[in-house]
Amino acid sequence: MNTAPSPKSRPPRPGVKSADRVLDILELLASTGRAMTHAEISRRTGVPKSSLTALLHNLVGRGYIEQLQDTQQFQLGEGAYALARRGAHNRDLLRASGPWLQRLMLDTGESAGLSVLRNDMAERIASAQSPNAVLYSVHVGVMQPLYASSAGKVLLAWLPPAEREAYLQRVKLRPRTEQTIRSTAVLRRQLNQIREEGVAWSFSEFTVGIVGLAVPVLDVHGRVLAAVGLALPASRLDDARKLKLEQALRAAAAEIAVAADRAPPLDAKSVHI
C-alpha cells in the first residue's frame, strides 16, 4: 500500500516551486502506474492547468513523460526508467568496487577511481585516495572529456562502433593542455590500439604532469560497465612500473566485474521513481 501523502496534503516546503511541481507530477504517475489526463494530473497535484501545460511539455521533451497519441494522456516515459536504471547501475557498481578500489590503491600506492559514461563525459563515481606525500587526488563527481582522459578513452573505445563513430563526428576537441589530442584521426587510431591492448594511457592530457591509465570493467557479454583507473605524478612512473600497474588494474577490474555481476538484475518497468 502506498502510504505517502498526496501532493496536496504535503506541508509547504522551502525551495523552487517548479521543482516541487515536477517531482509531484513524476511521483503521481509513478504511484498510479497508469496514464492520466491533463485535468486529472492538475486536480491530483494542485498544479494550475496553465502552469502544468508548460511543465508537461518540458518533461515530454526530455523523455521523462510521454503523451499517448490516441488518448492524449500522459504516463512515465523511457527517460524516467532510464534514469532509475542508471542510478541503480551506479549504486551496484559503487557497492562492488569499493573494496577493490581500496585494495588497488594500497597495492600500488596510487589514487584509484571508477568512472562511467555520462553525456559524452567520463564521470568518476568512486575513488580511493593515495596517502603518498606527493599525490594526485581523484575526486568523486569529476567530469572528464572522453578524449582527454584514460578512463574516457576506455569508455569510448568499448562503445558500439556506430555510437563511437557518431561521437567522433560530433565532438569538438578542446585542448585542456598542450598534450591533449587535437585530431579525430589520431584519436580513432588510439581507440583501435586501446581495444587491441586492453588499456588506455594519458600523459598530461587532462592535467599537466599527471599520468593516467585505465582498463575496462566488462559484463559477461563483453559490454563496458565502467573504467577503473589510476592517476599518479609522472615522476613516479618508469618502464618497469608500467607493467605492474597494468597488472594490478586488470586484476581489480576483473574482481569488480565479478562482484557487479552478483547484484540482482533490475527490471526497468518495476522501477519506482
Buried (B, 14 or more C-beta within 10 A) or exposed (E): EEEEEBBEEEEEEEEEEEEBBBBBBBBBBBBBEEBBEBEBBBEBBBBEEEEBEEBBEEBBEEBBBBBEEEEEBBBBBEBBBBBBBEEBBBEBBBBBBBBBBBBBBEBBEBBBBBBBBEEBBBBBBBBBBBEBEEBBEBEEEBBBBBBBBBBBBBBBBBBEEEEBEEBBEEBEBEEBBEBBBEEBEEBEEBBEBBBEEBBBBBBBBBBEEBBBBBBBBBEEEEEBBBBBBBBBBEEBBEEEEBEEBBEBBBBBBBBBBEBBEEBEEBEEEEBEB
